[in-house]
Amino acid sequence: MKKRGLLIALAMVLALAVLLFPVRLRLDGSGSVQYRSLTYRVTKVHSLIPEEEAEKEGKVKPYRDGIVVEILGAKLYDSVE
């Protein structure tokens, strides 16, 4: 009985590690980085935008910066400007 409880606990810890441990991905040369696991995704956005769009938005630098957080495919937080 003791062995079975230990095996169940070990399986649960292993399942949590697989579901919550992120993998770091660099996105197509833009400087953006994405941390991704099976249950969530966090993206640090840093991408170049056209100068006309930057002038229209009143930005000094022509970059789009921010963070996007998604859990189970639902976007919870988006600070990309």
Secondary structure, DSSP 8 states (H G I E B T S, - for coil): -HHHHHHHHHHHHHHHHHHH--EEEEETTTTEEEEE-SSEEEEEEEEE--HHHHHHHT-SSSEEEEEEEEETTEEEEE---
